[in-house]
Amino acid sequence: MAEKDGPLNAVQVESLVVMKIIKHCSQMFPTIATGSLVGMDVEGVLQVTNTFPFPTVEIPNDQHFGENAAANLAAAAPRAKINTQYQAEMIRNLREVNVDANNVGWYTSANMGNFVTLNMIENQFFYQKDMNERTIALVYDISRSSQGSLSLRAFRLSPQFMTAYKEGKFNTESLQKSGLKFQEILQELPLEIHNSHLLTSFLHQLPTPPPSSALPFPESLELITSSPFTPPAPLYPNFDSLDLSVDPFLEKTCDLLLDSIETHHTELNNHQYYQRQLAREQAKITQWQQKRKAENLTRGTAKQPLLPEDEWTRLFKLPQEPSRLETMLNSRQVEQYARQVDGFTATVTGKMFAVKGNLLPGERDE
């Protein structure tokens, strides 16, 4: 086992674990799917060797819950008391059959890159604080993976954010003192998928073996092109690459980005409203203190007992500053959406430059 003081350098996930996560998240979509990860920490590399999902939370039909009750319960499942007991029992059973039984984190599903939420932060804080400090959160993006590219990322909370979250203070003064930024909330670890030697040897045997007898002469050209033994041309024409329509994933990501920016402006307006309220109350306190000082000066001249000058703490109540945690999480989510847009605009921009002469005929003559 690695030293506790050494940092985590990478995450290694078995391919069977990846398949289990993909199957569970796809079956539960659009509901958030969560589960536990078990494995070992070997010389700074967290090896995830097995996983099991958390039980589905059923909502009684005879009770009235909000529209997002099911989603909230599913997102908070990793830190639920009943799931904690279920996880401990499963790990105990795995240990009895001589399987890696060390809890190394949990996984969750995401849609369109929307995973930087308060539930995700609370779950990871629960794992790093109570379960094991060297735990991770695997995020599987279903929508991104449906585009043909597996989106599986590993995150953990930074030590600076862990300290601030333990104190529970996310006001302006504490953030300025600690220097915590929204970019420092999560730490992403490099992730690689590992195949066992047995699975690798099996994959090498998957290609179709060459035919043992002579092949029959094709009767038409169509049979030649449709034959499974005919390799495809290296530059096979793909007209989908010439499609100029904007990717729907990019459109939806831009919509979510605009929603997050609107949320940011709402949080900013709330903070400005707090500052205006605080300025009004401080002006009232200053006016009262000046009046009390003048009154005490008059009473001192008349040799009368002075009145207390700290009585304003009982008469006036300063407004409480709203937490900046939601604003920081929303800023981190905006950054995530911006990275997704940046990754998708490369291909779209290249197509637009290719047909620029047809879109803008005036520039073709210059």
N, C-alpha and C positions, 0 to 999 in steps of 0.2 A: 504494500500500500504506500501511497505517496505521503509525504510530510504534510501536515495540516497547514503549515505556514507557506508552502509553495503555492503559487497561483495556478489556476486551471489554464492550460494552453490550448486545448482542442477538445472536441467531442466526436466520439466514434460510435456510430449507430449501426447495429446489425440490420441487414436487408430484410430479415423476417420482421423485425420491429417496425420498420418503415411500412411494410405491407399491412401489418395489423393496424397501424395508425391511419393509413389511407382508407382501409376498409371501414373502420369504425366511424371516421369523420364523414365519409361519403354516405353511409347509411343514416347518420343522424342529421345530415344537412336538411334544412337550414338552421336547425338547433345546434347550439354549441356543444361539441363533444370534448370530454376531458377524460384523462386516465393517468395511471401511475407508471413510472419508469423505474426499473431496477437494473443494477449493473455493478461496476467496480471502478474505482479511481486508481489508475496505474500510472505512476510517474507523471502526474499532471494532465493525463489524458483520461477523460471521463468516458468509459466504455458502457454503452447502453445495450444490454444483452436480452432483455425481455420487457414486456409491458402487458398491462391488463386494464380494461376500461372501468370507470366508475359506474355504479348502477344508475339507471335512469330514475329521476325524481318524478313521481306521479303527483299531480295536483288534483285534489278532490273536486268533483263536479258540483257539490252542494255548497261550496264556499265561493265568495266573490274575490277575485284577485285582479290585479292590474293586467294590462295587455302584455307587458314584458315580464310577467311573473315567471313564466317557464324559462325564458332566456336568462333571467337573473339567477334563478335557482341552479340552472345548468352551469353557468359561468362560475358560481360560488361553490360548486360541488367539491373541488379538491380540499377545501378547508372545512367542509361540513363535518360535524362530529360523527355522524353515522358512517360516512365514507372513510374517515380516519380509522375507525375501528375495523371497517371492512379491509382497508389497506394493510393494517397490522396483521389481520388474520391471514390474508393472502400471502404476505411475506413469510409468515410462520410456516404455512403449508409448502411454499417453495423451498424453504430451508430444509424441510424434512425429506424432500426428494433430491437434495444435493444440487440445487440450482442457485445461481447468484441471487441473493436475497438482501442486497443493500439498496436502500431507497436513494436514488440519484436525481429525482425530480418528478416532473409531471409534463403532460402534453395537452394542448388545446387546439381546436380548429379556429380558423379565421376566414373571413369573407372580404375580398377586395382589400386586403392589407389592414383591416380595421381590428387591431389587437391591442393597441396601447390604451387600455381602459383601467378604471379603478379596480375592477374585480381581478384583472390579471396581475396588477401590482400587489394587491392584498394577498392573493394566492402565493405568489413568489416570495413575498415577505414572510408569510406563514411557514413556508418550506425552509427558507434560509435561516429563520430565527429559531424555530422549534424542531424541525426534522433534522436537517443537516445543512451546515453552512455551504458546503460544496455541492449544491444542487442547481439544476438548470430547468428552464421551461422551453420545451420544443413547440414551435408554432407552425402548424401546417395550414397553408392558404389554399383552400379548395378552388376558388375562382382562378387564381393564378396558375395552379397546377393543371386546370382544365384547358389551358392554352397550349399545353404540350411541354411545359417545363416544370419539373418538380420544384415546389417552393416549400422547403423545410429549413427552418432557422432555429438556432439555439441562443437563448438569452439568459441573463441573470442580472440581479440588481447590483449596482455599483456600491462599494463601501461607503462613499459619501452620501448616497441616497438612503442607505440602510440606517446610518447614524441620524439623519434628519427625520426619517420616518419614525424611528424609535422615540425621538423627542416630541414628535407630533406638532411641530411648529413650522408653518410654511408662510409666515408673514414676511413683509419686506425687510424688516430688520434682521431676521434670522437668515434669510437668503443672501443678503449682502454680507453678513458676517462669515457664512460658510462658503460663499462663492459658488454655490450649486447652480448649474445650468440645466436646461431641459435636455441637452445632448448627453448629459452624464447620468440620466436616470437608468438606462439599460446598457449593459455591456453585451455585445454580440460576440460569440465564440465561433471560430472556424469549425465547420462540420464536414465530416466525410462518412460515406456509407461503406461498410465493410462486409464482404462476403466470406463465408467459410471456405476452406479448401475443397470440401465435398461439394458445395454448391458451385464453386468455380469450375470444377471438373465436369459437373453435370451441364453447365451452360456451354462448355466447349463441345459437348456431344449433341447439342440441340440441332445444328444445321443438318439438312437432309443429306444422307449419304449418296454418293454417285450411283446411278443405276447399274445393276450387274449385267443386264442384257441390252441388246441394241434397241434403240428407240425407233418407233414406227415413223415412216416418212409422213410429214404433215400434208394434209389435203388442201389447206388454204393458208393465206397469209395471216388470217385472224388466229388460227391455231398456234402459229409461231409466237405471236405477241402475247397470247394468253397462257402460254406454257409455263408451268412453274420452274422448269429447268432453264429458261431463257433469262439471263441476267439483264437487269434494266440498263438503259443507256446512261453513261456518266452525266450527261447534261440533258436529262429528260425534260421536255418542255413543261413548265408549271405556270399556267396563266394566272394562278391565284396571286403570284408575286406582283403582277401588274395591276391588281385591284387598288384603286385610289381611295376607297372608302375608309374612313377612320375606324380603327379597331373599337368594338363596343366596350371592351375592358378599359380602354383609355377614356372613352366618354364617361363611363360610370365613375372612374377614378377622379376625373375632373369635377364631376358633380359632388362627390364626397369631399373633395378638396375645398370647393366653395362653401359647403355646409360647415366644414371645420373652421374656415376663415370667419364665417358669420358667428359661429360660437365664440371665437376669439374676440370679436368686436363686442359681443354681449358681455363677456367677462370683463372686458376693458371698461365698458360703460358702468358696470356694477362697481368696479374699483373707483372710478371717478366719482360716482355718487357717494361712496364711502368717504372719499377725501373731502367732498363738499360738506357733508354732514360733520366731519371732524373739524373742519375749519370754522363752521358756525358755532359748534360747542366750545371750541377753544377761544373764540372771540367773546362768547358769553362769560366764560371763566375769567378771562383777562379783565373784562369790564367789572365783574363782581369783585375781583381781587383789588382793583384800583379803588372801587367804592369802599371796600372794607378797610383799606389802608387809610383813606381819607377820614373815615369814621373813627378809626382808632387814634388818628392824630388829634382829632377834636376831643375825644374822650381822654387822651393823655393830657391835653392842655387843661381840661376840667378836672384832672386828677380822679378820673373814674376808671374802673377795671377795664382792661382791654378785651376785645372780643377775639376768639380764635380765628386765625387766618387760613387754616386748613379745612374749614368747614365745607368748602366747595366740593370736596370728595363725596360728601353725603348728599349735597343738593344737585349736583350735575353727574350725569352718567355718559361717559364717552362711548361712541359706537365701537363695536368690535370689528376689527379688520377681517374681511373674508379670507379664507384660505386660498393660497395661490397654487395649491396642488392641482386642481382641475385645469387651471390655465397652463401649467407646465406640461401636463399630460396631453392636452389638446395641441400645444405647440410641437410636442414630439410626434403626435399623429400627423400634423401638417407636414412635418419633415418627411415622414414615411410616405405620404401621398405624393409629395414633390419628387422623391426619388423614383417612385413608380412611373410618374409621368415622364420623367427624364429618360427612363429606360425604354419607354414605348415610342417616344417622339423621334428617336433616331431613324427608324425605318420609315415612318410616315414623312419626315422631313426630306429624306433621300428621294422618295417617290415624287414629292412636290417639286424639288429642284430638277428632277429628270424631265418633267412635263411643264417646266416653267414657261417655255416658249409658246406652248399651246394655250396655257392659261392667261398669259399676258402677251398678246401678239405684238404690242407696241415695242417691247424690249427686244424682240427678235431682230429688228432692223438696225438696232444700235451697234 
